[in-house]
Amino acid sequence: MVREGDEPGSHTVRLEGTAEVLTLGHAVRDRRVFASGALRAAQWLAGRPPAYYGMDDLLSRESPSAK
């Protein structure tokens, strides 16, 4: 991973076979993308009982059960 210039976050997934490679990438140019996600998670978490929550809980449209 290389961080430089106006790209604070970059992620790449590579699926490799014996004769080919499939690459999927995502780049972020503004840190506000991360901040808005963190704020959304904090708002969702506020008032919930202590438990172990995961991204599946946060992204679910149903009321998550505590794990």
C-alpha positions as CSV (number, residue, x, y, z in Angstrom):
1,M,0.0,0.0,0.0
2,V,1.3,3.4,-0.9
3,R,-0.1,6.7,0.6
4,E,0.9,9.8,-1.2
5,G,-0.6,12.9,-2.7
6,D,-4.3,13.5,-2.4
7,E,-5.2,9.8,-1.7
8,P,-5.5,9.1,2.0
9,G,-6.9,5.6,1.6
10,S,-6.6,3.0,-1.1
11,H,-7.7,-0.7,-1.0
12,T,-7.1,-3.4,-3.6
13,V,-8.4,-7.0,-3.7
14,R,-6.7,-9.4,-6.1
15,L,-8.1,-12.8,-7.1
16,E,-5.4,-14.8,-8.8
17,G,-5.7,-17.9,-10.9
18,T,-3.0,-19.8,-12.7
19,A,-3.3,-17.7,-15.9
20,E,-5.2,-14.6,-14.9
21,V,-5.7,-11.9,-12.2
22,L,-8.8,-10.0,-11.4
23,T,-8.2,-6.8,-9.5
24,L,-10.9,-4.7,-7.7
25,G,-9.8,-1.3,-6.3
26,H,-11.2,1.5,-4.2
27,A,-9.6,4.9,-3.6
28,V,-10.6,7.7,-1.3
29,R,-9.6,11.3,-2.0
30,D,-11.2,13.0,1.0
31,R,-10.8,11.9,4.7
32,R,-14.4,13.1,5.3
33,V,-15.5,9.8,3.9
34,F,-14.0,8.1,6.9
35,A,-15.3,10.7,9.3
36,S,-18.9,10.4,8.1
37,G,-18.7,6.6,8.6
38,A,-17.3,7.0,12.1
39,L,-20.0,9.5,13.0
40,R,-22.7,7.2,11.6
41,A,-21.3,4.3,13.7
42,A,-21.1,6.4,16.8
43,Q,-24.7,7.6,16.4
44,W,-25.9,4.0,15.9
45,L,-24.0,2.8,18.9
46,A,-25.2,5.5,21.3
47,G,-27.6,4.2,23.9
48,R,-27.1,0.5,22.9
49,P,-26.3,-2.0,25.7
50,P,-22.7,-3.1,26.2
51,A,-22.0,-5.9,23.8
52,Y,-19.7,-7.0,20.9
53,Y,-21.1,-5.4,17.8
54,G,-19.7,-5.9,14.2
55,M,-20.1,-4.2,10.9
56,D,-23.0,-6.6,10.1
57,D,-24.9,-5.2,13.0
58,L,-24.3,-1.6,12.0
59,L,-25.2,-2.2,8.3
60,S,-28.2,-4.3,9.0
61,R,-31.6,-2.7,8.6
62,E,-33.0,-5.0,11.3
63,S,-32.6,-4.5,15.0
64,P,-29.4,-6.3,15.8
65,S,-29.1,-8.7,18.7
66,A,-26.2,-8.3,21.1
67,K,-23.5,-10.9,20.7
